[in-house]
Amino acid sequence: MADKKLKPREQAFIITFEKSFSPELTVEELVANASECESVTLNEKAANMAKGIDSNLEEIDKIIEGNLRGWSKARISRVALAALRLGVYELKFAQKSAPVGVVISEAVNICKDYGSEEDKSFVNGVLGSVSRS
């Protein structure tokens, strides 16, 4: 994170991704830990998005599971799952969400930077399904 300034959406993704490895930590603890690094500055919007994802996680995961075709949540990579959680949060829970196309495109771009080619198309397909439901 030190080499470039990350957008709030990408910062929220990173906190959400980190939470998948440290479920015992609260989002507030993860944000505080990240903020202790000299090279990391978390945007308040990013922290609020990560908290929103965490507080709606059960319902977000149900939406994701309801839009999987031939997959289970356990088979999804952590990068794709974090990107999906971010995208579903923005599509279904964020009060001032970006347009659907922007939300999906940004989630796919996150997968481009952090995940695999398969993650990109998978996230695109699932979020497309979520947006139509």
Contacts in CASP RR format, 6 or more apart in sequence:
PFRMAT RR
TARGET T0000
AUTHOR 0000-0000-0000
METHOD contacts of the structure
MODEL  1
MADKKLKPREQAFIITFEKSFSPELTVEELVANASECESVTLNEKAANMA
KGIDSNLEEIDKIIEGNLRGWSKARISRVALAALRLGVYELKFAQKSAPV
GVVISEAVNICKDYGSEEDKSFVNGVLGSVSRS
1 14 0 8 1.000
1 37 0 8 1.000
1 39 0 8 1.000
1 40 0 8 1.000
2 39 0 8 1.000
2 40 0 8 1.000
6 14 0 8 1.000
6 46 0 8 1.000
8 43 0 8 1.000
8 45 0 8 1.000
8 46 0 8 1.000
8 49 0 8 1.000
9 46 0 8 1.000
9 49 0 8 1.000
9 86 0 8 1.000
9 90 0 8 1.000
9 106 0 8 1.000
9 110 0 8 1.000
10 46 0 8 1.000
10 110 0 8 1.000
10 113 0 8 1.000
11 42 0 8 1.000
11 43 0 8 1.000
11 46 0 8 1.000
11 47 0 8 1.000
11 50 0 8 1.000
12 45 0 8 1.000
12 46 0 8 1.000
12 47 0 8 1.000
12 49 0 8 1.000
12 50 0 8 1.000
12 53 0 8 1.000
12 86 0 8 1.000
13 82 0 8 1.000
13 83 0 8 1.000
13 86 0 8 1.000
13 110 0 8 1.000
13 114 0 8 1.000
14 34 0 8 1.000
15 27 0 8 1.000
15 30 0 8 1.000
15 31 0 8 1.000
15 34 0 8 1.000
15 42 0 8 1.000
15 46 0 8 1.000
15 47 0 8 1.000
15 50 0 8 1.000
16 50 0 8 1.000
16 53 0 8 1.000
16 54 0 8 1.000
16 82 0 8 1.000
16 85 0 8 1.000
16 86 0 8 1.000
17 78 0 8 1.000
17 79 0 8 1.000
17 82 0 8 1.000
17 114 0 8 1.000
18 30 0 8 1.000
18 34 0 8 1.000
19 25 0 8 1.000
19 27 0 8 1.000
19 30 0 8 1.000
19 50 0 8 1.000
19 54 0 8 1.000
20 78 0 8 1.000
20 81 0 8 1.000
20 82 0 8 1.000
21 78 0 8 1.000
22 30 0 8 1.000
25 33 0 8 1.000
26 54 0 8 1.000
27 47 0 8 1.000
27 50 0 8 1.000
27 51 0 8 1.000
27 53 0 8 1.000
27 54 0 8 1.000
28 51 0 8 1.000
30 50 0 8 1.000
31 42 0 8 1.000
31 47 0 8 1.000
31 50 0 8 1.000
34 40 0 8 1.000
34 42 0 8 1.000
35 41 0 8 1.000
35 42 0 8 1.000
49 86 0 8 1.000
49 89 0 8 1.000
49 90 0 8 1.000
49 94 0 8 1.000
52 89 0 8 1.000
52 93 0 8 1.000
53 60 0 8 1.000
53 85 0 8 1.000
53 86 0 8 1.000
53 89 0 8 1.000
56 89 0 8 1.000
56 93 0 8 1.000
57 85 0 8 1.000
59 93 0 8 1.000
60 85 0 8 1.000
60 88 0 8 1.000
60 89 0 8 1.000
60 92 0 8 1.000
60 93 0 8 1.000
61 73 0 8 1.000
61 85 0 8 1.000
63 88 0 8 1.000
63 92 0 8 1.000
63 130 0 8 1.000
63 133 0 8 1.000
64 73 0 8 1.000
64 81 0 8 1.000
64 84 0 8 1.000
64 85 0 8 1.000
64 88 0 8 1.000
64 126 0 8 1.000
64 130 0 8 1.000
65 72 0 8 1.000
65 73 0 8 1.000
67 126 0 8 1.000
67 129 0 8 1.000
67 130 0 8 1.000
67 133 0 8 1.000
68 76 0 8 1.000
68 126 0 8 1.000
69 129 0 8 1.000
73 81 0 8 1.000
76 84 0 8 1.000
76 122 0 8 1.000
77 115 0 8 1.000
77 116 0 8 1.000
77 118 0 8 1.000
77 119 0 8 1.000
79 110 0 8 1.000
79 111 0 8 1.000
79 114 0 8 1.000
79 115 0 8 1.000
79 116 0 8 1.000
79 119 0 8 1.000
80 111 0 8 1.000
80 115 0 8 1.000
80 119 0 8 1.000
80 122 0 8 1.000
80 123 0 8 1.000
83 107 0 8 1.000
83 108 0 8 1.000
83 110 0 8 1.000
83 111 0 8 1.000
83 114 0 8 1.000
83 119 0 8 1.000
83 123 0 8 1.000
84 107 0 8 1.000
84 123 0 8 1.000
84 126 0 8 1.000
84 127 0 8 1.000
86 107 0 8 1.000
86 110 0 8 1.000
87 103 0 8 1.000
87 104 0 8 1.000
87 106 0 8 1.000
87 107 0 8 1.000
87 127 0 8 1.000
87 130 0 8 1.000
88 127 0 8 1.000
88 130 0 8 1.000
90 97 0 8 1.000
90 98 0 8 1.000
90 103 0 8 1.000
91 97 0 8 1.000
91 100 0 8 1.000
91 103 0 8 1.000
91 127 0 8 1.000
91 130 0 8 1.000
91 131 0 8 1.000
92 130 0 8 1.000
97 103 0 8 1.000
98 106 0 8 1.000
100 131 0 8 1.000
101 131 0 8 1.000
103 127 0 8 1.000
103 131 0 8 1.000
104 123 0 8 1.000
104 124 0 8 1.000
104 127 0 8 1.000
104 128 0 8 1.000
104 131 0 8 1.000
107 123 0 8 1.000
107 124 0 8 1.000
107 127 0 8 1.000
108 120 0 8 1.000
108 123 0 8 1.000
108 124 0 8 1.000
111 119 0 8 1.000
111 120 0 8 1.000
111 123 0 8 1.000
112 120 0 8 1.000
END
